[in-house]
Amino acid sequence: MTKAEIVKEISRETGIERSSVEKTLEAFMSSVKDHLIKNEGVSLRGFGNFILKKRAAKIARNISKNTIIHLPAHHIPAFKPSKKFADKVKKSVK
């Protein structure tokens, strides 16, 4: 599902104009990004948490050039679903 499809569905279900829904969705995503950049998690009860995961430093290989690349430790954004949400997905997808 794309962002445009989400906007269309929310607009249809709530009766709110698509432009308003799109602005709200953009503001939500911007807020989540800003908080993760500040190293703050975002928790949505019953849905899940947007968190930062630390990736350890490692050595990788560029196979085409046969060289070694040193990748430093870094953080990546991740989503951890709530237990209820994860259980519902497990039950529905078999």
Contacts in CASP RR format, 6 or more apart in sequence:
PFRMAT RR
TARGET T0000
AUTHOR 0000-0000-0000
METHOD contacts of the structure
MODEL  1
MTKAEIVKEISRETGIERSSVEKTLEAFMSSVKDHLIKNEGVSLRGFGNF
ILKKRAAKIARNISKNTIIHLPAHHIPAFKPSKKFADKVKKSVK
3 25 0 8 1.000
6 25 0 8 1.000
7 18 0 8 1.000
7 21 0 8 1.000
7 22 0 8 1.000
7 25 0 8 1.000
8 18 0 8 1.000
10 16 0 8 1.000
10 21 0 8 1.000
10 25 0 8 1.000
11 17 0 8 1.000
11 18 0 8 1.000
11 21 0 8 1.000
14 21 0 8 1.000
31 42 0 8 1.000
32 42 0 8 1.000
32 50 0 8 1.000
35 41 0 8 1.000
35 42 0 8 1.000
35 50 0 8 1.000
36 42 0 8 1.000
36 50 0 8 1.000
36 51 0 8 1.000
36 52 0 8 1.000
36 77 0 8 1.000
39 52 0 8 1.000
39 75 0 8 1.000
41 49 0 8 1.000
41 50 0 8 1.000
41 51 0 8 1.000
41 52 0 8 1.000
42 49 0 8 1.000
42 50 0 8 1.000
43 49 0 8 1.000
43 50 0 8 1.000
45 82 0 8 1.000
46 82 0 8 1.000
46 84 0 8 1.000
46 85 0 8 1.000
47 81 0 8 1.000
47 82 0 8 1.000
47 85 0 8 1.000
48 79 0 8 1.000
48 80 0 8 1.000
48 81 0 8 1.000
48 82 0 8 1.000
48 85 0 8 1.000
49 79 0 8 1.000
49 80 0 8 1.000
49 82 0 8 1.000
50 77 0 8 1.000
50 78 0 8 1.000
50 79 0 8 1.000
51 77 0 8 1.000
51 78 0 8 1.000
51 79 0 8 1.000
51 80 0 8 1.000
52 75 0 8 1.000
52 76 0 8 1.000
52 77 0 8 1.000
52 78 0 8 1.000
53 75 0 8 1.000
53 76 0 8 1.000
53 77 0 8 1.000
53 78 0 8 1.000
54 73 0 8 1.000
54 74 0 8 1.000
54 75 0 8 1.000
55 73 0 8 1.000
55 74 0 8 1.000
55 75 0 8 1.000
55 76 0 8 1.000
56 73 0 8 1.000
57 70 0 8 1.000
57 71 0 8 1.000
57 72 0 8 1.000
57 73 0 8 1.000
58 71 0 8 1.000
59 68 0 8 1.000
59 69 0 8 1.000
59 70 0 8 1.000
59 71 0 8 1.000
60 68 0 8 1.000
60 69 0 8 1.000
60 70 0 8 1.000
60 71 0 8 1.000
61 67 0 8 1.000
61 68 0 8 1.000
61 69 0 8 1.000
62 68 0 8 1.000
62 69 0 8 1.000
81 89 0 8 1.000
END
